[in-house]
Amino acid sequence: MINKSIRVSLASAMVVSLLAACGGKGSTSGESEKGSETQKPREPVEISIFHYNGTWSQEQNDKVFAEPITKKYPYIKVKAISYQGPKQLEEMVVSGTLPDLIMTTPGPGFETTIRKYESQFDLTPLIKQYKYDLNQLDPSAVGSVRSLSTKGELFSLPIYMAPNTLYYNKTIFDKFGVAYPKDGMSWDDVYELSKRLTRNDNGVQYRGFLASYVHLMRLNQVSQKLFDGTGQKVAFDTSEFKNYLKDIFRIYELPGYGFDKLSIESNVLNGLFLKEQTVAMLEPGGTLLGEESLAGLGNNWDFTSFPSIKDKPGVGYQPYPFLISMFNTSKHKEEAFEAMAYLTSAEFQTAATKQGTLLPVLKDKSILQQFGQESAFYKGKNVGVLMPKQFAPVPDEPFSEFTATAQTALYGIYKKVVTGNADINTAFREGTEEANKKIEELKAAKK
């Protein structure tokens, strides 16, 4: 629960926003509606976009998002705000300087930012006003957005997809005389490759495969639900989920992995691949690694498809779109929505895809094949596997205010198992008990 001073600051900001809206302008045309060229000149405004993703620099945020919006709509000046730390948004709330828009992930990213401060805004009226076509977007990405509300509200639009792929270091495969990984691998294939690649060579420990625990657990390929039907009691201890995880955990049980002494955080694992170059295959936490990050590998790297469950070939993990949401305190809701509509348009998405700056959220999958066409960095790379042939479906369960608690419990289960502190059955039993106890404490605190 947010403290009283933060609520007061937010309420004050909302009053200012409502007063500004009382003198609002008439309907305007955005990217989704033709005829903007014939309208009278618009009054210039400034909007701000906060990208809640620490892997993007200020320069990237300016060039990829802010500048294209202003080029499209000269009357909209855009201030891009880059992520600096977890207290950043709270400081904005206290100071009354909330942005107009924020880009986050759909799960805890959305819940711990815009929803935490009860500042989400239903876009439905603006979608109707601008005749915005949701059908142009990937249905699974839209499904992730719809799962954020049980009342049919639409708080966000998907803006770009996280990659669902493996990077691999050709040098390590060459060093040990192992053939490069092939597209369409199962977890059995990854296990067999990892057995051949995980070894200690002249005091240097090599590992065949590493991946983000967030994606393996939260975005699992069996679409495991977190809760029972109430949304207030976790129910993720199922045989299907545990059998899926056993296929993955056996890789980390190979001699030499040493997770008892190794952090499971993505930045550490990514460093083993990028800097120390002792990891053959990596899923980097849903991140599109840039030219600067991969510089140490030269051109001796490529993509291969993310492994799938043996009886579900070609099915990746669940979709992981970044979302763009509007704060209900925005004084320029129409212009902010015009920016949202443009950033999710075929025009912008195609251009950004060709430049290799983001993965598209459009239903038209042919656009993905154009990824990196205008970038020498991606020339000759296997970009067609950046997203799977089919995403695992997002679990059909209602939104729960305890989602973050359940997901934290999942991550704890993962850590216990891979570090050897508990077997999988014990870890799931303890994780379930801990999560349900925490949920009851949170419910009691609200009374």
Secondary structure, 3 states (H helix, E strand, C coil): CCCHHHHHHHHHHHHHHHHHHHCCCCCCCCCCCCCHHHCCCCCCEEEEEEECCCCCCHHHHHHHHHHHHHHHCCCEEEEEEECCCCCHHHHHHHHCCCCCEEEECCCHHHHCCCCCCCCECCCHHHHHHCCCCHHHECHHHHHHHHCCCCCCCCCEEEEEECCCEEEEEHHHHHHCCCCCCCCCCEHHHHHHHHHHHCEEECCEEEEEEEECHHHHHCCCCCCCCCECCCCCCECCCCHHHHHHHHHHHHHHCCCCCCCCCCCCCHHHHHHHHHCCCCEEEEECCCCCCCCCCCHHHCCCEEEEECCECCCCCCECCCCCEEEEEEECCCCCHHHHHHHHHHHCCHHHHHHHHHHCCCECCECCHHHHHHCCCCCHHHCCCCHHHCCCCECCCCCCCCCCCCHHHHHHHHHHHHHHHHCCCCCHHHHHHHHHHHHHHHHHHHHHHHC
